[in-house]
Amino acid sequence: MGSFLTSWMIFDALAERYDKWYEEHRITAENELRLLTSMLGTDPGKCLEIGVGTGWFASRLRCRYGIDPAYKMLEHASRRGIDVVLGRGERLPFRSSVFDTVLLIVTLCFVDDPLLILEEAVRVLRKEGRLITCIVPRDSVWGKYYTRKSREGHVFYSKAKFYTVQETVSLIRHTGLTPRLIHGTLTYSPFDNPVPEEPRKYRGGEGFVCIMAGQ
C-alpha cells in the first residue's frame, strides 16, 4: 500500500480482512456492541451510521441507514440489510434535521477534519435527536497500542489519528451539542485474554468510550 492512499481506499481494498476482525475478536466486539446497545436501547428511531463500514454494528443496533466512501465495505453492509449510500461524512447527501440518531463508531480517527464530520452529523440530526460518538482514547492502553501500530505502518492504523475523551468532548461542544452520557468498556488490555464486560460510566482508562450528546 503506497503512502498516497487515503484511509477509505485502504478499507475498500481490504474489506474482507477488516470484516474478519469481528469474528477473530468476537468477545471484544460484543463488549463494544453491549455498550452501544445500553446507550441506544431497542429503538434508535431513524438512524444513520457515518462510516458504516461492513455494517457489523449498524445491523445489530437496528440502525437502518449507513454511509461510507468505501464501496466494497458497503457491499457487506448491504448484505446485512443496511440501506447504504456511497459518500463522505464531510458532505452528507441528506436533508437537514431528518435523523433521530447519528452514530460515529471509531470514525473520527480516520478522517482529516473531525469537526466538519461532527457538524454535518449535527446538521442532519433532528432537534431532539442524539449523536453517539465512539472512540479509542489516545491515552488508554488500547489507544497507545494502536498508535504504536500506526507508527509501525500497520495497514489500517497507519492513517489513524486518535483523540482523548476530553478532546472529543471539546469537538462535540463546538457543534453546539452538549455531552449527556460518557460510558466505556474494555478495561483489559490488548495483551490480555478478553472477557465479557458490562459497560460502565467513564472513569478513565477504558479502551472503547462512547459519548452521547444532544441539544
C-alpha positions as CSV (number, residue, x, y, z in Angstrom):
1,M,0.0,0.0,0.0
2,G,1.5,3.3,-1.0
3,S,1.5,6.3,1.3
4,F,-0.7,8.2,-1.2
5,L,-3.7,6.0,-0.4
6,T,-6.3,7.5,1.8
7,S,-8.0,5.6,4.7
8,W,-11.1,4.8,2.7
9,M,-9.0,3.4,-0.2
10,I,-7.3,1.0,2.2
11,F,-10.5,-0.1,3.8
12,D,-12.0,-0.6,0.3
13,A,-9.2,-2.8,-0.8
14,L,-9.2,-4.8,2.4
15,A,-12.9,-5.1,3.2
16,E,-12.8,-8.8,3.7
17,R,-9.8,-8.7,6.0
18,Y,-11.5,-5.9,8.0
19,D,-14.7,-7.7,8.4
20,K,-12.9,-10.8,9.8
21,W,-11.7,-8.8,12.7
22,Y,-15.2,-9.1,14.3
23,E,-15.0,-12.9,14.2
24,E,-11.4,-13.1,15.3
25,H,-12.1,-10.7,18.3
26,R,-15.7,-11.6,19.0
27,I,-15.6,-11.0,22.8
28,T,-14.1,-7.6,22.4
29,A,-16.6,-6.7,19.6
30,E,-19.5,-7.9,21.7
31,N,-18.3,-5.8,24.6
32,E,-18.4,-2.7,22.3
33,L,-21.8,-3.7,21.0
34,R,-23.1,-4.1,24.5
35,L,-22.0,-0.6,25.4
36,L,-23.7,0.9,22.3
37,T,-26.9,-1.1,23.0
38,S,-27.0,0.1,26.6
39,M,-27.0,3.7,25.3
40,L,-29.3,3.3,22.3
41,G,-31.9,1.0,23.7
42,T,-34.0,-1.2,21.4
43,D,-35.3,1.6,19.2
44,P,-32.8,4.0,17.7
45,G,-35.5,5.6,15.5
46,K,-34.5,6.8,12.1
47,C,-30.8,6.1,12.4
48,L,-27.7,6.8,10.3
49,E,-24.2,5.5,10.9
50,I,-21.5,7.6,9.3
51,G,-18.6,5.4,8.4
52,V,-20.8,2.3,8.5
53,G,-18.1,0.1,7.1
54,T,-19.3,-3.5,6.7
55,G,-22.4,-2.8,8.8
56,W,-21.5,-5.1,11.7
57,F,-22.6,-2.6,14.3
58,A,-25.5,-1.0,12.4
59,S,-27.1,-4.3,11.6
60,R,-27.1,-5.3,15.2
61,L,-28.2,-1.9,16.5
62,R,-31.2,-1.7,14.1
63,C,-29.6,1.3,12.5
64,R,-31.2,1.3,9.1
65,Y,-29.0,3.7,7.1
66,G,-25.3,3.8,6.5
67,I,-22.9,5.9,4.5
68,D,-19.2,5.2,3.7
69,P,-16.8,6.1,0.9
70,A,-15.6,2.5,0.6
71,Y,-17.7,0.6,-2.0
72,K,-16.6,-2.9,-1.1
73,M,-17.4,-2.2,2.6
74,L,-20.9,-1.1,1.6
75,E,-21.4,-4.4,-0.2
76,H,-21.0,-6.2,3.1
77,A,-23.3,-3.7,4.9
78,S,-26.0,-4.1,2.2
79,R,-26.0,-7.8,2.6
80,R,-26.6,-7.2,6.3
81,G,-29.7,-5.3,5.5
82,I,-28.5,-1.8,5.7
83,D,-29.7,0.9,3.3
84,V,-26.3,2.1,2.1
85,V,-25.1,5.3,0.4
86,L,-21.7,5.8,-1.2
87,G,-20.5,9.1,0.1
88,R,-18.5,11.0,2.6
89,G,-19.3,12.3,6.1
90,E,-17.9,15.7,5.3
91,R,-20.7,16.3,2.8
92,L,-23.7,14.2,3.7
93,P,-26.3,13.8,0.9
94,F,-29.3,14.2,3.3
95,R,-31.6,17.0,4.1
96,S,-31.2,18.7,7.5
97,S,-33.0,17.5,10.6
98,V,-34.1,14.1,9.3
99,F,-32.4,11.5,11.7
100,D,-33.3,10.6,15.3
101,T,-29.9,9.1,15.9
102,V,-26.5,9.5,14.2
103,L,-23.6,7.1,15.0
104,L,-19.9,7.7,14.6
105,I,-18.2,4.5,15.7
106,V,-14.4,4.8,15.6
107,T,-14.7,7.0,12.6
108,L,-13.2,10.3,13.8
109,C,-9.7,8.8,13.9
110,F,-9.8,8.1,10.2
111,V,-10.9,11.5,8.8
112,D,-9.0,14.6,8.0
113,D,-11.4,17.1,9.6
114,P,-13.3,15.5,12.6
115,L,-15.1,18.8,13.4
116,L,-16.5,19.0,9.9
117,I,-17.8,15.5,10.2
118,L,-19.4,16.3,13.5
119,E,-21.0,19.5,12.2
120,E,-22.5,17.5,9.3
121,A,-23.8,14.9,11.7
122,V,-25.5,17.6,13.8
123,R,-27.0,19.2,10.7
124,V,-28.9,16.0,9.7
125,L,-29.9,15.4,13.3
126,R,-33.4,16.3,14.5
127,K,-33.6,18.8,17.3
128,E,-34.5,16.2,19.9
129,G,-32.1,13.7,18.4
130,R,-28.9,12.2,19.8
131,L,-25.4,11.9,18.5
132,I,-23.3,8.9,19.7
133,T,-19.6,9.2,19.1
134,C,-17.3,6.3,20.0
135,I,-13.6,6.4,20.1
136,V,-10.5,4.5,21.2
137,P,-9.0,7.1,23.6
138,R,-5.4,8.0,22.7
139,D,-4.3,7.9,26.3
140,S,-5.8,4.5,27.0
141,V,-3.7,1.3,26.8
142,W,-5.6,0.4,23.6
143,G,-5.0,3.9,22.1
144,K,-1.3,3.6,22.9
145,Y,-1.2,0.2,21.3
146,Y,-2.9,1.3,18.1
147,T,-0.8,4.5,18.0
148,R,2.3,2.3,18.1
149,K,0.8,0.1,15.3
150,S,0.2,3.3,13.3
151,R,3.9,4.4,13.6
152,E,4.9,0.9,12.6
153,G,2.9,1.3,9.3
154,H,0.0,-1.1,10.2
155,V,-2.1,-1.4,7.1
156,F,-5.3,0.0,8.8
157,Y,-3.9,2.2,11.5
158,S,-1.2,3.9,9.5
159,K,-3.7,6.7,8.6
160,A,-5.3,6.9,12.1
161,K,-5.1,9.9,14.4
162,F,-6.5,9.1,17.9
163,Y,-8.1,11.6,20.3
164,T,-8.6,11.7,24.0
165,V,-12.1,11.8,25.5
166,Q,-11.5,15.4,26.6
167,E,-10.6,16.4,23.0
168,T,-13.6,14.7,21.6
169,V,-15.9,16.3,24.1
170,S,-14.5,19.7,23.1
171,L,-15.1,19.0,19.4
172,I,-18.7,18.0,20.2
173,R,-19.3,21.1,22.2
174,H,-18.0,23.2,19.2
175,T,-21.0,21.9,17.2
176,G,-23.5,23.3,19.8
177,L,-24.4,19.9,21.3
178,T,-24.0,19.0,25.0
179,P,-22.5,15.7,26.0
180,R,-25.1,13.9,28.2
181,L,-23.5,10.5,28.9
182,I,-19.9,9.2,28.6
183,H,-19.6,5.4,29.1
184,G,-16.8,2.9,28.4
185,T,-15.8,-0.7,28.2
186,L,-12.6,-2.7,27.5
187,T,-10.9,-2.5,30.9
188,Y,-8.5,-5.2,29.9
189,S,-5.5,-4.6,27.6
190,P,-4.9,-5.8,24.1
191,F,-2.4,-8.3,25.6
192,D,-4.9,-9.9,28.0
193,N,-7.4,-12.6,27.3
194,P,-10.7,-10.8,26.5
195,V,-13.5,-11.3,29.0
196,P,-17.2,-10.3,28.7
197,E,-17.8,-7.0,30.4
198,E,-20.8,-4.8,31.3
199,P,-20.4,-1.2,30.2
200,R,-19.8,1.4,32.9
201,K,-19.7,5.2,33.4
202,Y,-16.4,6.5,32.1
203,R,-13.7,6.5,34.7
204,G,-10.6,6.8,32.6
205,G,-8.6,4.0,31.1
206,E,-11.3,2.2,29.2
207,G,-10.2,1.3,25.6
208,F,-13.6,2.0,24.0
209,V,-15.6,5.0,25.0
210,C,-18.9,6.4,23.7
211,I,-20.2,9.9,24.2
212,M,-23.9,10.6,23.8
213,A,-24.7,14.2,23.0
214,G,-27.9,16.2,22.3
215,Q,-29.4,19.7,22.4
